[in-house]
Amino acid sequence: MFARAGDRLIVRSNHLNGPTKEGEILEVRHDDGSPPYVVRWSDTGQESFVFPGTDALVQSPGQGGRTGGET
């Protein structure tokens, strides 16, 4: 997984018809863009330190989503 500050982190629910969680990546701790990330969640405004799993994807502004396997 690769991300930059300003990208969106989208986490799909692992429950049928469950909500999708979205947030803005505020901080990337590694130069190569790998996790962990500091994310501000759009539904609560809370910030958290996140190690995204396989249910997450990164979406850059103006681009389609990038899955965890892409670099």
JOCORJO-V382087 format. One record per residue. N is the residue number from 0. RES is the residue in three letters. PSI is psi in radians with two decimals (999 if undefined). OMEGA is omega in whole degrees, 0 to 359 (999 if undefined). Layout:
# JOCORJO-V382087
[[N/RES/PSI/OMEGA] [N/RES/PSI/OMEGA]]
This chain:
# JOCORJO-V382087
[[0/MET/2.42/181] [1/PHE/2.36/179] [2/ALA/2.83/173] [3/ARG/2.73/174] [4/ALA/2.37/182] [5/GLY/-0.33/175] [6/ASP/2.89/177] [7/ARG/2.42/173] [8/LEU/2.19/181] [9/ILE/2.14/181] [10/VAL/2.04/180] [11/ARG/2.56/177] [12/SER/2.56/175] [13/ASN/0.18/176] [14/HIS/2.50/178] [15/LEU/2.23/180] [16/ASN/0.34/177] [17/GLY/2.84/183] [18/PRO/2.65/173] [19/THR/2.36/180] [20/LYS/2.30/181] [21/GLU/2.57/177] [22/GLY/2.86/178] [23/GLU/2.30/176] [24/ILE/2.04/182] [25/LEU/-0.57/186] [26/GLU/2.37/175] [27/VAL/2.17/189] [28/ARG/-0.23/182] [29/HIS/2.48/180] [30/ASP/-0.48/181] [31/ASP/0.06/177] [32/GLY/0.14/181] [33/SER/2.78/179] [34/PRO/2.81/13] [35/PRO/2.88/179] [36/TYR/2.67/168] [37/VAL/2.15/187] [38/VAL/2.40/170] [39/ARG/2.03/183] [40/TRP/2.33/185] [41/SER/-0.49/183] [42/ASP/-0.47/184] [43/THR/-0.35/185] [44/GLY/-0.03/179] [45/GLN/2.60/175] [46/GLU/2.46/179] [47/SER/2.79/178] [48/PHE/2.09/191] [49/VAL/2.33/168] [50/PHE/1.61/186] [51/PRO/2.54/177] [52/GLY/-2.91/182] [53/THR/-0.19/179] [54/ASP/0.12/184] [55/ALA/2.69/172] [56/LEU/2.76/179] [57/VAL/2.35/178] [58/GLN/2.15/178] [59/SER/2.60/176] [60/PRO/2.28/177] [61/GLY/0.09/180] [62/GLN/2.92/173] [63/GLY/3.09/181] [64/GLY/2.63/173] [65/ARG/2.27/181] [66/THR/3.00/182] [67/GLY/-0.46/183] [68/GLY/-0.21/183] [69/GLU/2.65/177] [70/THR/999/999]]
